[in-house]
């Protein structure tokens, strides 16, 4: 019988989201599930804000399988995060570089 991890991996569906302008985003559908969140009081190095332990149910969601690139961010948001404008222009020359310096809300 396959392990729980193997069964979860076979349930994970991958797909490509087209963002426009030839830009795509590789995604994976993560199935719903439950996990035990928090640390037991007996765990060395744990903190009080990690307790109490409890079971958490998570709804299904989609997740990018790679870091978001500059081109992907621009396709969705229309521009790069403001803090990225201070970076070396050579870093920004390729839309394949990862987005960095993302802070706060951009909505």
N, C-alpha and C positions, 0 to 999 in steps of 0.2 A: 504494500500500500504506500503511495507517495506521501512524503511529509507534508505538513501544513504549509510550509514555505513553498514547496514545489506546486501544490495545488493553487496557492495564491498567485504564483507567477504565471500559471497557465490561464488563470482568469483575467489577468491583466491584459487589456487590449491596447495596442499602440496605434496611433493614427497621426496623420499630418494635417495641421491646420494651415490653410492658406490665408495669409495676412494681406495680400495684395502686392502689386509691383514685383512679383516674382519672389517675395519673401515668404518663407514657410517656418512653421514651428512644430518640432517633433513633440508629440504628447503621449502620455500614457493615462488610461482610465484606471483609477485606483478603486477597487471594490469597497463597499461598506464593510465595517468590521468593528471589533471591540479590542481594547487593550487595557492593561492595568497601568494607570498613571500614578506617579508618586513613588516615594521611597519609604521603606519600612524604617521605623525608629531605630532599629538595630543596625542599619547600614552605615558603615564607617564613612565619614566625610559628608553625610547628607545633612540637609538644613531643614529647619522647621517649616519653611515655606514649600517644602516638597511633600507635606503630609496634610491630610490623611491620604493614604492610598485609596484609589477608587477605580472602578471599572468605567471606562468611557466608551460610548458608542459614537462612531464616526460615519457620517453619510458618505456615499460615493463622491469622488471628485476627480478632476483632471489635473495633471502635473506635467510641466515641461521636463523633458528628459535630459536637457543640456542647459548650461547657463544662457540667459537671455543676451542676445547680441545687440549691438547698437542699431543695426538695420531692423531687427524685430521690434525694439523699443520705439523707434521712429514710426514704424508702420502702424503701431497701436496708439501711441501717444502723440504723434505728430512732431515731436522734437526730442532732443536728449534732455536728461535731467539737468537743471540749471548748474549744479556743481560741476558737471562734466565739462562745461565750457572753459574751465580753467586749465584743463589738461593740455599736454603737448599735442599739437596738431597732427603729428605723425601717428600718435596713438589713435586718433579719431579718423585717420585716412581710410581705414578699412571698416566697413560695416560689420565685418565678422568678429571684431573685438568684443569682449564682454562689456556689458553696461556696468559701470562702477559709480560710486558716490551717490547712491540713491537714498534719499532721506525723506521722511514725512509722507504727506498725502499729495497726490498730483491730480486729484479729481476736482 
